[in-house]
Amino acid sequence: MQETITPTIETQFEKEIRQGLTDFPKHLSSKYFYDEKGDALFQAIMKMPEYYLTDCEFDILTQYQSEIGTLFSSDNKPFKLIELGAGDGKKTKILLKYFSDQNYKFKYQPIDISQSVLNGLKKSLSEELPQINTVPKQGTYFEALKEINDENGTRKVILFLGSNIGNLLHKQAIEFLKSVQELMHKNDFLFLGCDLKKNPQTILDAYNDKAGITAKFNKNILARINSELDANFDLGAFRHWEVYDPETGTAKSFLVSEIAQTVRIEKLNLEISFSPWETIHTEISQKYDDATVKWLAEQSGFEIYEQYADKNNYYKNYVLRTAR
Ligand SMILES: C[S@@+](CC[C@H](N)C(=O)[O-])C[C@H]1O[C@@H](n2cnc3c(N)ncnc32)[C@H](O)[C@@H]1O
């Protein structure tokens, strides 16, 4: 009797893990840091003294909430607030509360790859700000574009906070921004958080804390592969390593194999060999200056309409509008 082999269709996660670990040099996407454990680790990172980004953006949103509100509500019509990679919404809640206190008519649509973080956000909002119409949506930034693409004439304000844009290399960022720009009308805004170039040591410390929380967060991608794809990564045999190039403004995270080792990923029927000190590149965290943001905006059909900085000029929120 002839044996029939049922072809298995790989999920996007499985496909990308296979691709990244069989490439040379090896790489994995930082979007896969975030499961329930990864979300909790990122929330711990935001509380670390070294991770200045959260405090800076928190201060900007607190200080400029009324200017930002005036801008978003300038046509006195309801608007739609779409947030890409919303996370726990800690900083967004400053704006949500202010908008609600001002009786602005708006709908909040947080989008995130992590269902667990969205569940937490929905729950906390229903307790803290139950009056807000919140419609969470699970998906990637690119999938979110379809959600943005509505034609009912309501102003869209797209929030992209936390310097999430910094996870994309300039070329990818331009491609992504272009796709967003194509879906935007003259009256819409893109509200973009960008971490700025600064003392390189301050940046390195933010991604390499002494308590090792960032190391745990980085290794969570291996922990996910272990639990979801039945693999046997020994997390203790990999070292978290961070570099920052002050010329390009690019911070990069790696996991470095400390020994020669072979890892089996059962669900992918795959064995991956590592030489001693071989790397897996896991994240980029791009740092910006005004000229670079202006260039990115121009390349993707936007113009900078407004900008807000924190008192140390560590971080900026830029308001972009379509230039065409
Ligand atoms: C660095 S955290 C920032 C969270 C929040 N914006 C803030 O500023 O606190 C990134 C968030 O974006 C989500 N995320 C990362 N990559 C994503 C992607 N490609 N598509 C959708 N969500 C993504 C993660 O799950 C996480 O909640």
The ligand as a MOL file (V3000), in Angstrom:
LIG
                    3D

  0  0  0     0  0            999 V3000
M  V30 BEGIN CTAB
M  V30 COUNTS 27 29 0 0 0
M  V30 BEGIN ATOM
M  V30 1 C 8.8450 47.8110 22.7540 0
M  V30 2 S 7.1870 47.3620 23.0730 0 CHG=1
M  V30 3 C 6.4640 48.9880 23.1920 0
M  V30 4 C 5.0630 48.9920 23.6850 0
M  V30 5 C 4.3940 50.3920 23.7270 0
M  V30 6 N 4.2500 50.9550 22.3790 0
M  V30 7 C 5.1830 51.3200 24.5800 0
M  V30 8 O 5.6940 52.3030 24.0500 0
M  V30 9 O 5.2810 51.0750 25.7860 0 CHG=-1
M  V30 10 C 6.6660 46.7800 21.5240 0
M  V30 11 C 5.2390 46.2950 21.4500 0
M  V30 12 O 4.9280 46.0930 20.0620 0
M  V30 13 C 4.4930 44.7530 19.8330 0
M  V30 14 N 5.1150 44.3700 18.5580 0
M  V30 15 C 6.4310 44.1600 18.2950 0
M  V30 16 N 6.6250 43.8870 16.9940 0
M  V30 17 C 5.3810 43.9130 16.4170 0
M  V30 18 C 4.9130 43.7180 15.0970 0
M  V30 19 N 5.7480 43.4650 14.0940 0
M  V30 20 N 3.5790 43.8340 14.8710 0
M  V30 21 C 2.7030 44.1240 15.8800 0
M  V30 22 N 3.0940 44.3100 17.1640 0
M  V30 23 C 4.4190 44.2090 17.4270 0
M  V30 24 C 4.9790 43.9350 21.0140 0
M  V30 25 O 4.1320 42.8410 21.2780 0
M  V30 26 C 4.9950 44.9630 22.1290 0
M  V30 27 O 3.7820 44.9960 22.8400 0
M  V30 END ATOM
M  V30 BEGIN BOND
M  V30 1 1 1 2
M  V30 2 1 2 3
M  V30 3 1 2 10
M  V30 4 1 3 4
M  V30 5 1 4 5
M  V30 6 1 5 6
M  V30 7 1 5 7
M  V30 8 2 7 8
M  V30 9 1 7 9
M  V30 10 1 10 11
M  V30 11 1 11 12
M  V30 12 1 11 26
M  V30 13 1 12 13
M  V30 14 1 13 14
M  V30 15 1 13 24
M  V30 16 1 14 15
M  V30 17 1 14 23
M  V30 18 2 15 16
M  V30 19 1 16 17
M  V30 20 1 17 18
M  V30 21 2 17 23
M  V30 22 1 18 19
M  V30 23 2 18 20
M  V30 24 1 20 21
M  V30 25 2 21 22
M  V30 26 1 22 23
M  V30 27 1 24 25
M  V30 28 1 24 26
M  V30 29 1 26 27
M  V30 END BOND
M  V30 END CTAB
M  END
